[in-house]
């Protein structure tokens, strides 16, 4: 087998970070983790209480191997903390006046949704992480990106929206518009990128067919970026989406607890995720 083709530097959103040697990545991770642990220990009663109960204190963290010393936090613990100390629990390590946004989980478990606060620096970081994924899948300033997303308190594609603005792309938000109106906007505005959950991307295609619109011919969509549901990585679902739209799709994964995506697909090697380290 021949050597793998080199990836051009402009294929990376941040070439410095994304091509950094492993030893340098590890050194940065350890240094940042030590600072973050010390910060949380001093300012978050929730984390300090749990760590003390497990016999851990920040000074014990010297390498990534020490991650096993830190007790993992569960969603149930977060919910219990919110119930005991409403509305946000005793997790936040920054004063409330620093926060500029409140986002929640979808609440699909039928229980109280988790509430997460973000400050301005958090929000800048959230958009930066999304930029890695969008750029890797080919989004550029010349693109028009359509967000089929409700823009409610669920964090969903909020960070993705601002990432596309940061990339310099034209963003079309669709809020709570009906599906047929969204189909018209995608076609009439020549959207090159569509962002939505896998099931809703298929719903858009179904409604387009009912309207007599062939998205493979009428639109200019070059890529579909998925998030919010596990089916985005199910081969059968991906094939169906790509058949309906005539465009490749890429998945990403994240969670409200960290505020953004943590891994994404690139256009060069679909079917596998890059982890943002």
Beta strands, then each sheet from edge to edge (+ up, - down):
strand 1: 99-104
strand 2: 115-119
strand 3: 144-147
strand 4: 170-173
strand 5: 193-196
strand 6: 223-226
strand 7: 248-250
strand 8: 252-255
strand 9: 260-264
strand 10: 274-275
sheet 1: 1+ 2-
sheet 2: 4+ 3+ 5+ 6+ 7+
sheet 3: 8+ 9- 10+
end
